[in-house]
Amino acid sequence: MGAWDSMKMFIIRRRLLANMIPEGCEHPLEEWMSIKARMTFKKNKELRERIGKRVLDEVTRGDFNEYQLFRFREQMRYVQKESPYYRNKFKELDVTPDDIRTWDDLERIPLTEPLDLAENSMYFFAASRTKMATEFTTTGTTGHRKFIGYTVNDLVSKIDIVASALKEVGMEPGDSLHVMFPLVSAWDPSLIMVGACKILGYGSSVCSENDIDKQYSTIKESGSTYIIGLPSFIYRVTVLMGDRIDLRSLGIKRIISTSEPLSESMRHTMEDAWGCKVIDVWGMTEFGLACAVECEEQNGLHTDEANLLFEVIDPETMRHVPDGTEGELVITSLNAEGTPLIRYRTHDIAAMLPPPCDCGARFNRRLRKPSGRMDLQFKIGMGHKIYPLLFDDAVFADKRIVDYQVKISKDGFRDLLTFEVETDSPSDELKGKIIDSVCRIMEVEQGLEEDLVSRPVVEFVPTGSMEYAVKAKKIIDLRENYDKKE
Ligand SMILES: [Zn+2]
């Protein structure tokens, strides 16, 4: 029996919690988290005692913290038993689940490095390989291959959160989701999205081709009302299609951007062209597709705190930083069976925002969009950090630009940024415009003032000559013997 069949069987037997979210609920995701917390509360004496209430009606932030700490202890107990990697690690450091009583206690548990996972993937597995419903490798942005396993329960849980997230972004019966992920080889996100749509009774269509005409005709033929995909790809379709077709005539209600950073200029161009809001979703292959979902306020992403515990640490001291302060995002899975991860370093720079949210959500902490990965940073001039997302707003401010790449080289003792820009409308005017906006970026401006960075150069390439590739490197460092690490 294939993964999909066994999953279907399981779903038939078990009602997904996403289906328990009442119709017309204003905050489906938070409601879904409350349902999860209440169910755990009912079943576990330990949690009832920690919360100190007889019934859990309206979940407060304090209650939810206790739920998360309880789940954290449970996940620790599980990996201690089932995962050779964590069993050894906890033994070596003499830490036990009972050490975790408060949020500060979390700091006593060692961090998990992505490189450890890449080098010891099999030791992380906490379920036998016969129990895994699916196994896949992920290279992420750093190139290290990690092996991840999902049990049937893991898959159901991923579908459950995606289904809740689809409700959160406003999908209703009668809507149809168009899934457009080109060239994704390692693992197929459409499986989970289509599964979630099926369970909720929504329509769905999938097109994985790079061909934008094919994408357009699939959207039109299947009567899609929602689109989900990589922002760089949807942006490409927007710019190349927008010239020929009035995209607003398709009647798309929402575009969901996922798996890549979404810059504000990209968002505005897409919102303008399609006539709908673009909602950002953040995920990590290690933890699932929808770890955090933006609400209507578009001010921070609501996090899936029922399945994941988010911490932000100072990467120098490894200590917690308060909500609202930027640092490195560290995530713990709270219910995973296949590859549970405890205090996993994401190497993403982000901040957690405290509740409430203007949308009315009461207890859920939001994620301020990751601003850049630590391992994708480069330094120019006197150590000014640059990272891929930094240039998006300056370059994509002009709709004639389809895509771009930055090359860093040496111009004598100065650093030189060369922007290779994909467009069908090259002109000196456009060149000047791009250079001017890039020079206004603080990091570049300071480098210019110090005279350690040369004035950037723009080179045009025609549309289509830059092969569209998922996770293509946006910044390429051509400087020799240059220390790119922190
Ligand atoms: Zn909100």
Boltz pocket constraint, residues with backbone or C-beta under 6 A from the ligand:
constraints:
  - pocket:
      binder: B
      contacts: [[A, 295], [A, 296], [A, 297], [A, 299], [A, 300], [A, 302], [A, 357], [A, 358], [A, 359], [A, 360], [A, 361]]
      max_distance: 6.0
